[in-house]
Amino acid sequence: MGQRGDRLHVQLSVGDDVVGVRVVGEVDVASVGVLRAALWAAPARPVLRVDLSGVRLLSAAGVRALVAAHLRVRARGGELVLADPDPVVTRVLRATGLHRVVPVVRSLPAPPCPRGELVACA
């Protein structure tokens, strides 16, 4: 399931314990409604994981949407997790202090393949 704006694309994936929200584009006052709608449409699960690796811009409106989602998820007994933010977005999270309230995680890269076993690791 996905939603698309002119400058923002949001895709939801639902698992047993985690709802994943992949965000790609710019989150600003013009596009934040797409993000907010996706966050509110996410079904209740213990973890709401927002992948920010494709976000090039996160404005104050985007930060407010993430804070509201954090409060909503926490009220249901869950946790909001922000994953793989771009360095520019990381600076915004640090400048606003959101990184102290909401966990920010880095996905682990795939383990390197042992020498001589490239086919098995592909």
N, C-alpha and C positions, 0 to 999 in steps of 0.2 A: 504494500500500500504506500502511495507516495503523493506528495503535494508539490506543486510547482508554482513559483512566482516568476516574474521577469528576471530577477537576479538571484533567486534562491530556490533550491530544490531540497526537499526533506523526504526521507524514506523511512518507514517504520518496519521493523521486523520483530515478531513476537515469539518468545520462547516460554518455557514453563516457569522460569524464575527471573528472566531478564527481558525487558523490552529495549530494543536497540533503536536509536534515532540517529540516522546519518544525515548530516547537514552539509550542503555544498553551496558556496556562493557568499554573498554579502548579507549580513544581518544588520539592517538599519531601520529607521523609522518607517520607510516605505515597504519593507519586506518582513518585518517582525511578525505581522499577523499570520503569515504562513507557518513560521516556527511555533508561535503560540498555539495555533490550531492543532498542529501535530502533537505538541506536548500534552494538550488537553485531551486529545483523542486516544492517547496511549492507554491501554487497559492497565489495571492495577496489577503489579507484580512487585516482588521484593526489591528489584533494582531497575531503575530507569537509566540506561547508559546512553549518553549523548556523544556521538563521535563528531568532534570538531575539526578533524584533520583537513577537511575541505573548505573550511571557513577562512576567507581572506580578510574580512572586516567584521568586527563585533562592536556595535555602538552601545550607548547607554540603554537604548530601548531593548537591545538583545540581552544585556546584563539583567535588566529588570524582568524579562521573560524567564530567564534561567532562575532567578531568585524566587519568582512566583511558583515555578515548577518545583523547585526544591522544597518550598513550604508546603505545597500541595501533596507531594510524594511523602514527605516526612509525616504529615498529618495522618496519612494512611498506613504509617508504620514502615515505609520503604526508604530507599536511599537513592538520591540522584548522584550519578558519577559522570564527570566530564572526561572524555578520552581524547588523547592525541591532539591537543590544540597546536595550531601553527604558532611559531614564535611571536608573531604580532598579537595573536589572540592571547597567548600566555601573558604578555605584558599587560593587556587589559585586565585579565583575571587577577594579576598581582596588584595592579594600580588600584583596583576597586576593593581588594581584600577578599574577593569571592573564593579564591583558592584556599582560604583559611576555613571556609564554611562548607564548601562542597569539595569532595575528593577529586583531584585531577590526576589521572593515571596515564601512563604510556603503555601502549600495547607492546608486547615482547616481539622482537623480530624472529623470523623463523631460524631455528638452529642451523649452523653451518653444516654442510654435508661432509662426511669423512672423505678423504682422498680415495679416488677410485670407485666411489659409489654414487656418482652424479645421477645416474639413471634412476636408482632406487629413491633418491631424495626429491626428484622433480615433481 
